[in-house]
Amino acid sequence: MSGRAKGFFVIVMLLDTGPAPQYHGRDYACHMPRSRQVSTKTRMWKTIWGLFLLINVAGLSYASADGRFTVGLHDGEISLNPLTSFTSTEAQVFTGLYEGLFSYDPITLRPLPGVAQRWEVSEDGRTYRFFLREDARYSNGDPVIAEHFRETWLTMIEPERASAYSFLFDVIEGVEAYREGSETDRAAVGIEAIEDSILEVRLHEQAPHFRQMLPHHSFAVLHPTALETFRSGSSPDVDEDTFVGNGPFTVAETAQRELLLKRNPHYWDTQNVFFNEIQLLFAEDSARQTSMFNEGYIDWIHSGFVLSDVRFRETIVVNPMFATNYFFFRVIDEPWDNELVRRALALLVPWDTIRNQEFHFTPGHTLVPPIPNYPAPEGIQQQDTQTALDLLEEAGYPRGEGLPELVILTPGGGENDRVFQVLQDSWLESIGLKVSHQVVTHPRYYDALKTNDAYTIGTVSWIGDYADPLTFLQLWTAASNLNEAGFADSNYESLLRSSVQQTGEERYRTMAKAEAILLDTAVVLPVSHSPAVNLIDLEAVDGWFPNPLDIHPFKTLRPGERRAAPGVIRYLP
C-alpha cells in the first residue's frame, strides 16, 4: 500500500541541507528556519556485503506490528491545555487527545464531522445548530454534551485569561465585547446549549469561513474536571489516572522527554483507529534522533533532525506550507508609530539580499502565501534610497537625524543573525542609525515578544490555522491577542469586516486591500514562505499526507509496507 497523496507535489531532496530547523512553526511560530542554500553532495554507501543475507524482516521497522507508532519531535516545553497552547507541536499532539465539533481531513484540511454528527444553518447564515453524537464519550466513559462546549468556549474567551486564540471566536455574537470586558453577562454571548445533544451558535454576521475554523484545537471541548484544572492555570502531573480527553487517544504514560498515548476505547470511532499506541519522543540531540529514524526506532520525525544524516533520501518529504517568516515593527511608541518613518527604513533595505534564493526555499514579499485567485499586493520589493530620504524629510527626521536607537529582537541563529546584519549595515551606512540586536532563545522568545517593551522590531514565523487568508490578516486587528505590533487602523478593520460578508474573488480582493495596508506602511516586512519538511517513509505509512498546514491527524495513520535497508535483500518465503 502507498500513503502518497495524488495531487500534492512531494519533493524528494537529494541534497545536504545541514542541520534541520530546531522547531517547526505553527500558529504562533515555533521557529525561524535556517533557510540556507542547499549544497549538492553525493553520499556513497561504503558497506560491502560479501554474501547476500537472507532474512525474514530487514531494515526499518516503520509502523510496528505491535500497534505502536513513534514520532520524533524537537525538545521543548509543551502544554496539554488547549486554553493556553499555541505551538505547532501542541497542535499535532492535540489531534490525538481532543476532538471538537469537526476534525481535519488529512488531505484537504476541510472540516470532517467530529463530535458533531450533523448540523443546520439558518437561511441568513448566522445561526448554526450542531447535533452531537450520542456515542461521543470522554476517555473515562462520560458523555460529551453541548454544555461542555459552551463552558469550554466561554472559558477560552474570558477577558482575564487573554488566551492566544480567543480572537478566533470574535465572529460569534457578543464575543468581542465579552473578551474586552465591556459585556459581563455570559448570556449575551451567542453560544447556547439547547439540550445535551444540541449546541447552537449565533454569529453577529454571516461568516463563510466559520466552519473552516472549527477543527482548530481552540474549539476543542474539555471535560468539566479538566476544564476546572486548566482554568486554574495550574500545570498538573498528567498520567493515565488523571488525564481526561475525548480524542482517539488518551495519555498512558509520561516520562522525561516522552509521552505515550494509548487508544481511547470510548472514542466514538475507535474501530477506525489503527494504532494502539502513539509514542512521542522529545529529543535534545537532533543527530541522535535522525539516527533512530534511520534504524527504524522512529516512524516519523516532525521536527528536530539533520538532513545530511538521513539514510533514505526519499524519506525526506518537502511540500509547500501555508506559512510566512516575517519581521514586524512595534508601532506603539514614537517615532515608530509614524508610517512615513517605517516605510522609509524599509525602502533603505536591499531586499534582494535578504530575500535571496541562496538562503530561502521560497522568498516572499507578501504576508499571505500564494493562493489561487488571491491578488497578491505589491508590497515593498526594491530598495529606493532617494524616496526613503524624502519620506524621512517629510516626517521631520532629515537623513535620519533625531531617530533613536532601533532594537531588533530575535531568537538568534544563522538566518536571524544574517538578516540582522543586513538591516544594521543598510541603516547605519545610509543614515547613521544605531541598530542593536537583542537575542532571547526559545522557548522564552515568544514570552519576550509580549513582555519586553524595549524592542522596535521582532520576528515571527506564522503557519495558518486554517486555509484562508484571514488566518494571517486577523492577527493584526486591535482585538487580536497576538497583535504584538500594537497595530490599529480603522480602514484595515473596516476592510476585514466587509470581507467577512463577501464570497469568492470579491472577498479575496477586499482582503488583499487590507494586506496592502500592512505592507505599504511597513508594519509587516515579509521575508519568505516556509516549506514543511518531514522525515517519513510514505510507502511504509498510510494515512499521512503532505498538506499546507503540516498537521497530520493521528487517527488516520496506519502501516503500509516496510522498506529494506541498503545492501539487504529481503527473503520472501
C-alpha positions in Angstrom: 0.0 0.0 0.0 1.1 3.5 -0.6 0.5 6.6 1.6 1.3 9.0 -1.2 -1.4 11.6 -1.9 -2.2 12.3 -5.5 -2.4 16.0 -6.3 0.3 17.0 -3.8 3.8 17.8 -5.0 6.3 15.8 -2.9 9.9 16.9 -3.4 12.4 14.2 -2.8 15.6 16.0 -1.8 18.9 14.5 -2.8 20.7 17.3 -1.0 22.6 18.0 2.1 20.8 21.0 3.8 22.8 20.9 7.1 21.0 20.8 10.4 17.3 21.0 10.2 15.2 23.7 11.8 15.0 23.2 15.6 11.3 24.0 15.7 8.5 23.5 13.2 6.4 26.6 13.3 2.6 26.5 13.5 0.2 29.0 14.8 2.3 31.3 16.9 5.5 30.3 15.3 7.9 27.8 16.9 10.9 28.6 14.8 12.7 30.8 12.4 14.1 28.4 9.8 17.7 28.5 8.9 16.7 28.6 5.3 20.1 28.5 3.7 21.0 27.4 0.2 21.3 23.7 -0.1 24.5 22.3 -1.5 24.7 19.2 -3.6 26.7 16.3 -2.1 26.8 12.7 -3.1 26.8 10.1 -0.3 28.5 6.8 -1.1 27.4 3.7 0.7 30.7 2.1 1.8 29.4 -1.0 3.5 30.1 -4.0 1.2 28.3 -7.3 1.8 30.3 -10.4 0.9 27.2 -12.6 0.8 23.5 -11.9 0.3 21.7 -12.0 3.6 18.5 -14.0 3.7 16.2 -12.7 6.4 12.5 -12.6 7.1 12.4 -9.0 8.1 15.1 -6.5 7.4 15.5 -2.7 7.5 13.3 -0.1 9.0 10.5 -1.3 11.2 8.2 1.5 10.5 4.7 1.5 11.9 5.5 -1.6 14.1 3.4 -4.7 14.0 2.7 -4.3 17.8 0.5 -1.4 17.0 2.8 1.4 18.2 3.7 4.4 16.0 6.7 6.5 17.2 7.0 10.2 16.5 10.2 12.3 16.9 9.8 15.9 18.0 12.3 18.6 18.9 12.8 19.0 22.6 10.7 21.9 24.1 8.1 22.7 26.5 4.5 21.7 25.6 1.3 22.1 27.4 -1.7 19.8 27.2 -4.0 22.7 27.9 -5.9 23.9 24.8 -6.8 27.1 26.6 -3.2 28.4 26.5 -1.4 26.4 23.8 -0.2 28.0 20.5 2.7 25.9 19.1 2.7 23.5 16.1 3.9 20.7 18.3 0.9 21.1 20.7 -1.5 21.3 17.7 -0.2 18.0 16.4 -0.4 16.3 19.8 -4.0 17.5 20.2 -5.1 15.7 17.1 -4.8 12.6 19.3 -6.1 13.8 22.6 -9.0 16.2 21.8 -11.8 16.5 19.3 -14.1 19.4 18.6 -17.2 19.6 16.5 -15.1 18.9 13.5 -11.7 17.4 12.7 -9.3 17.9 9.8 -9.5 15.9 6.6 -5.8 14.7 6.4 -5.6 15.5 2.7 -7.7 18.6 2.0 -7.9 20.0 5.6 -11.6 20.6 5.1 -13.7 20.0 8.2 -14.8 16.4 8.8 -17.6 15.6 11.3 -16.2 15.0 14.7 -18.4 15.3 17.8 -21.0 16.9 15.6 -22.8 14.3 13.6 -24.7 16.8 11.6 -25.6 20.5 11.6 -28.1 23.0 10.3 -27.6 26.6 9.1 -30.3 29.3 9.1 -31.3 31.0 5.9 -29.4 34.2 6.8 -26.3 32.1 7.5 -25.9 33.4 11.1 -27.2 30.6 13.2 -25.7 27.1 13.4 -27.1 24.2 15.2 -24.8 21.3 15.8 -26.3 17.9 16.7 -23.8 15.9 18.8 -23.2 12.2 18.5 -25.0 10.1 21.2 -21.9 7.9 21.4 -19.4 10.8 21.9 -17.5 9.9 25.1 -14.5 11.1 27.1 -11.7 8.6 27.9 -13.3 8.0 31.3 -16.6 7.0 29.7 -18.6 10.2 30.5 -20.7 11.5 27.6 -19.8 14.7 25.7 -22.7 17.2 25.9 -23.4 20.6 24.5 -23.0 22.4 27.8 -19.3 21.2 27.9 -18.7 23.0 24.6 -20.4 26.1 25.9 -18.4 26.2 29.2 -15.1 25.4 27.4 -15.6 28.2 24.8 -16.7 30.7 27.4 -13.6 30.0 29.5 -11.5 30.4 26.4 -12.8 33.9 25.9 -12.7 35.1 29.5 -11.1 38.6 29.5 -8.7 37.8 32.3 -7.4 34.8 30.5 -6.2 36.5 27.3 -5.9 33.2 25.6 -3.8 33.4 22.4 -6.6 32.2 20.1 -9.6 33.7 21.8 -9.9 36.3 19.0 -10.9 33.4 16.6 -14.3 33.4 18.5 -15.0 37.1 17.6 -17.2 36.1 14.7 -19.7 34.8 17.3 -22.3 37.2 18.6 -21.2 39.1 21.7 -17.8 37.6 22.0 -15.6 40.6 21.3 -17.4 42.7 23.9 -17.2 39.9 26.4 -13.5 39.4 25.7 -12.8 43.1 26.2 -14.8 43.2 29.4 -17.4 45.7 28.3 -20.0 42.9 28.5 -20.1 40.7 31.6 -23.3 38.8 31.0 -22.4 35.3 29.7 -26.0 35.0 28.3 -25.1 37.8 25.8 -22.7 35.6 24.1 -24.2 33.6 21.2 -23.3 30.1 22.5 -26.2 28.1 23.8 -26.8 24.5 24.9 -30.3 23.9 23.6 -30.2 20.4 25.1 -27.5 17.9 25.8 -27.2 16.9 22.2 -27.7 20.3 20.5 -25.3 23.3 20.5 -26.5 26.5 19.0 -24.0 29.2 17.8 -25.2 32.6 16.7 -22.8 34.7 14.6 -23.0 38.5 14.6 -22.9 38.4 10.8 -22.5 35.8 8.1 -19.0 34.2 8.0 -18.2 31.8 5.2 -15.0 30.8 6.9 -16.6 29.8 10.3 -16.8 26.1 9.7 -13.3 26.0 8.3 -12.0 27.2 11.7 -13.8 24.6 13.8 -11.2 21.8 13.5 -8.7 24.1 15.2 -7.8 23.0 18.7 -9.0 26.2 20.3 -12.6 25.0 19.6 -12.0 21.7 21.4 -14.2 20.5 24.3 -12.9 19.8 27.8 -14.4 17.5 30.4 -15.6 19.6 33.4 -12.8 18.2 35.7 -10.1 19.0 33.1 -11.6 22.4 32.5 -11.5 23.3 36.2 -7.9 22.2 36.4 -6.8 24.1 33.3 -8.9 27.1 34.3 -7.0 27.5 37.5 -3.8 27.9 35.5 -2.0 25.0 37.2 0.2 22.6 35.4 -0.8 19.2 36.9 1.1 16.0 36.6 -0.7 14.2 33.8 -0.9 10.4 33.7 -3.3 7.6 32.8 -5.3 8.2 36.0 -5.6 12.0 35.8 -6.0 12.9 32.1 -9.4 13.0 30.6 -9.9 13.8 26.9 -12.3 12.9 24.1 -9.9 12.3 21.2 -9.0 9.0 19.6 -6.1 8.5 22.1 -5.6 9.3 25.7 -2.5 9.6 27.9 -0.9 6.3 29.0 2.4 7.3 30.5 4.6 10.4 30.8 8.4 10.5 31.3 11.1 13.0 30.8 11.1 13.8 27.1 8.5 11.2 26.3 4.7 11.0 26.2 2.9 7.7 25.5 -0.6 7.8 24.2 -2.9 4.8 24.0 -6.1 4.2 22.1 -9.2 5.6 23.7 -11.7 2.7 23.9 -14.6 5.1 24.5 -13.9 7.2 21.4 -16.9 7.1 19.1 -14.9 6.0 16.0 -12.3 3.8 17.8 -12.9 1.0 15.3 -11.3 3.1 12.6 -8.2 4.0 14.7 -5.5 1.6 13.8 -2.6 2.1 16.2 -2.9 1.0 19.8 -0.2 3.5 20.9 1.4 6.7 19.8 4.9 7.2 21.3 6.1 10.8 21.3 9.8 11.4 21.8 11.2 14.9 22.5 14.9 14.9 21.5 17.6 17.2 22.6 20.0 15.8 20.1 18.8 16.1 16.5 21.6 13.9 15.2 20.7 11.1 17.6 17.1 11.4 16.7 18.0 11.2 13.0 20.0 8.0 13.7 17.0 6.5 15.5 14.9 7.2 12.4 17.5 5.6 10.1 17.5 2.4 12.3 13.7 2.2 12.4 13.1 3.2 16.0 11.2 6.3 14.9 8.5 6.2 12.3 8.1 9.9 11.6 10.2 12.9 12.6 8.1 16.0 12.8 10.9 18.3 13.9 14.5 18.1 15.0 16.6 16.2 12.5 19.8 16.5 10.5 19.0 16.2 6.8 22.6 15.4 5.8 22.5 12.3 8.0 19.3 10.8 6.6 20.0 7.4 5.1 16.9 7.0 2.9 16.8 10.3 0.9 13.3 9.5 -0.4 12.0 9.7 3.2 12.7 13.5 3.2 9.3 15.0 2.3 9.1 18.7 1.5 5.9 20.4 0.5 4.6 24.0 0.3 3.2 25.2 3.5 0.7 28.0 4.3 3.4 29.9 6.3 5.4 33.1 6.3 8.5 34.2 8.0 8.4 38.0 8.6 9.7 40.9 10.7 7.4 43.5 12.2 7.6 46.9 13.7 6.1 47.6 17.1 4.1 50.8 16.3 3.2 51.7 19.9 5.8 54.4 20.6 7.2 57.4 18.6 8.7 57.6 16.1 7.9 54.0 15.0 4.2 54.8 15.1 4.8 57.1 12.1 4.2 55.1 8.8 6.5 57.5 6.9 9.4 56.6 9.1 8.7 52.8 8.9 8.3 52.9 5.1 11.4 55.0 4.7 13.5 52.5 6.7 12.0 49.6 4.7 13.0 51.3 1.4 16.6 51.6 2.6 16.9 47.8 2.8 18.4 45.7 0.0 15.5 43.3 -0.2 17.1 41.2 -2.9 19.9 40.4 -0.4 17.5 39.4 2.3 15.1 37.5 0.1 17.8 35.8 -1.8 17.1 32.2 -3.0 20.6 31.3 -1.8 19.2 31.5 1.7 15.4 30.7 1.3 13.5 28.0 -0.3 10.7 30.4 -1.2 11.5 34.1 -0.8 8.3 36.2 -0.4 7.3 39.8 -0.3 3.7 39.2 0.9 2.3 38.2 4.3 -0.4 35.8 2.8 1.3 33.0 0.9 0.4 32.5 -2.7 -3.3 31.3 -3.1 -5.1 30.7 -6.4 -7.3 33.7 -7.3 -5.9 35.8 -4.4 -4.4 39.1 -5.9 -1.1 39.4 -4.1 -0.3 43.1 -3.1 2.9 44.6 -4.5 4.3 45.5 -1.1 7.9 46.7 -0.8 10.2 44.7 -3.1 13.1 47.0 -4.0 15.5 49.4 -2.4 14.7 53.1 -3.1 17.1 55.3 -1.2 16.0 58.7 -2.6 12.3 58.0 -1.9 13.3 56.9 1.6 15.3 60.1 2.3 12.3 62.2 1.0 10.0 60.4 3.4 12.3 60.9 6.4 12.5 64.6 5.5 8.7 64.8 5.4 8.4 63.0 8.7 10.8 65.5 10.4 13.9 63.3 10.5 16.1 64.6 7.7 18.6 61.9 6.8 17.5 60.1 10.0 18.6 62.8 12.3 16.8 62.5 15.7 15.8 58.9 15.3 16.5 56.9 18.5 18.4 53.6 18.6 16.5 50.7 17.0 16.5 47.4 18.8 15.8 44.1 16.9 14.6 41.2 19.0 15.2 37.7 17.6 15.7 34.1 19.0 19.2 34.2 17.3 20.5 31.6 14.9 22.1 31.6 11.5 19.4 33.2 9.4 18.2 35.7 12.1 21.8 36.8 12.6 22.3 37.2 8.8 19.2 39.3 8.3 20.0 41.5 11.4 23.4 42.2 9.9 21.9 43.2 6.6 19.4 45.6 8.3 22.1 47.0 10.6 24.5 47.7 7.8 21.9 49.2 5.5 20.6 51.6 8.1 24.0 52.5 9.6 25.6 53.2 6.2 22.7 55.2 4.7 21.5 57.4 7.6 23.9 56.5 10.5 21.1 54.9 12.5 22.3 52.9 15.5 20.9 49.4 15.5 21.3 46.7 18.2 20.5 43.0 18.4 18.8 41.5 21.4 18.7 37.7 21.5 16.3 35.7 23.6 16.4 32.0 22.7 13.5 29.6 22.5 11.2 28.8 24.3 11.4 32.2 26.1 11.4 34.2 22.9 7.7 34.4 22.5 7.1 35.5 26.0 9.7 38.2 25.4 7.6 39.5 22.4 4.7 40.1 24.8 6.6 41.3 27.9 9.6 43.2 26.5 8.8 46.8 25.8 12.4 47.7 24.8 12.4 46.3 21.2 11.5 48.0 18.0 11.4 45.1 15.5 10.6 41.4 16.2 10.4 38.4 14.0 7.8 35.6 13.8 7.2 32.5 11.7 3.5 32.0 11.3 1.6 29.0 10.0 -2.0 29.5 9.2 -4.6 27.9 11.5 -7.0 27.2 8.6 -6.7 27.5 4.8 -7.9 31.1 4.4 -6.1 34.5 4.1 -8.0 35.7 7.2 -5.8 33.5 9.4 -2.9 35.9 8.6 -4.8 39.1 8.5 -6.9 38.7 11.7 -3.6 38.7 13.7 -3.4 42.5 13.2 -6.8 43.6 14.4 -6.9 45.7 17.5 -8.8 42.9 19.3 -6.2 40.2 18.5 -4.2 38.8 21.4 -1.4 38.0 19.0 -1.0 41.6 17.7 2.4 42.2 19.3 2.9 45.2 16.9 0.1 47.1 18.6 -1.2 48.0 15.2 -4.6 49.6 14.9 -6.2 51.1 11.8 -9.9 51.8 11.2 -9.6 51.4 7.5 -7.9 48.0 7.9 -10.6 46.8 10.4 -13.4 48.0 8.0 -12.0 46.1 5.1 -11.8 42.9 7.1 -15.4 43.3 8.4 -16.5 43.8 4.8 -14.7 40.7 3.6 -16.4 38.5 6.2 -19.7 39.3 4.4 -18.4 38.6 0.9 -17.6 35.4 -1.0 -15.3 34.3 -3.8 -13.0 36.6 -5.6 -14.7 39.7 -4.3 -13.8 38.6 -0.8 -10.2 38.0 -1.8 -9.9 41.4 -3.4 -11.1 43.1 -0.2 -8.7 41.1 2.0 -5.8 41.9 -0.4 -6.5 45.6 0.1 -6.2 45.1 3.8 -3.0 43.2 3.4 -1.6 46.1 1.3 -2.0 48.5 4.2 0.2 46.3 6.4 2.8 46.0 3.7 2.8 49.6 2.3 3.1 51.1 5.8 5.9 48.6 6.7 4.2 47.2 9.8 5.0 43.8 8.3 8.2 43.0 6.5 7.9 39.6 4.9 11.0 37.5 4.1 10.0 34.1 2.9 7.3 31.4 2.8 8.3 28.3 4.7 8.1 24.8 3.4 7.1 21.8 5.5 10.0 19.3 5.9 9.3 15.9 7.5 11.1 12.6 7.7 8.7 9.8 6.9 8.5 6.8 4.6 5.3 7.3 2.6 5.5 3.7 1.4 5.6 2.4 5.0 2.9 4.7 6.4 -0.6 5.1 5.1 -2.9 8.0 6.0 -0.1 10.6 6.2 -0.4 13.2 3.5 1.6 16.4 2.8 -0.7 19.4 3.4 -0.3 23.2 3.6 -0.8 23.3 7.4 1.6 20.5 8.1 -0.8 18.9 10.5 -1.5 15.1 10.4 -4.3 13.6 12.5 -3.0 10.6 14.4 -6.4 9.0 13.9 -5.8 8.4 10.2 -2.3 6.8 10.4 -1.8 3.1 9.6 1.1 1.0 8.5 2.0 0.4 4.8 4.8 -1.6 3.5 8.2 -2.0 5.1 11.4 -0.9 3.4 14.6 -3.0 3.3 17.8 -1.4 4.5 20.6 -0.6 2.0 22.5 -3.7 0.9 20.0 -6.1 2.3 17.8 -8.4 0.3 14.5 -9.4 2.0 13.7 -13.0 1.9 10.1 -13.7 0.9 9.3 -17.4 1.7 
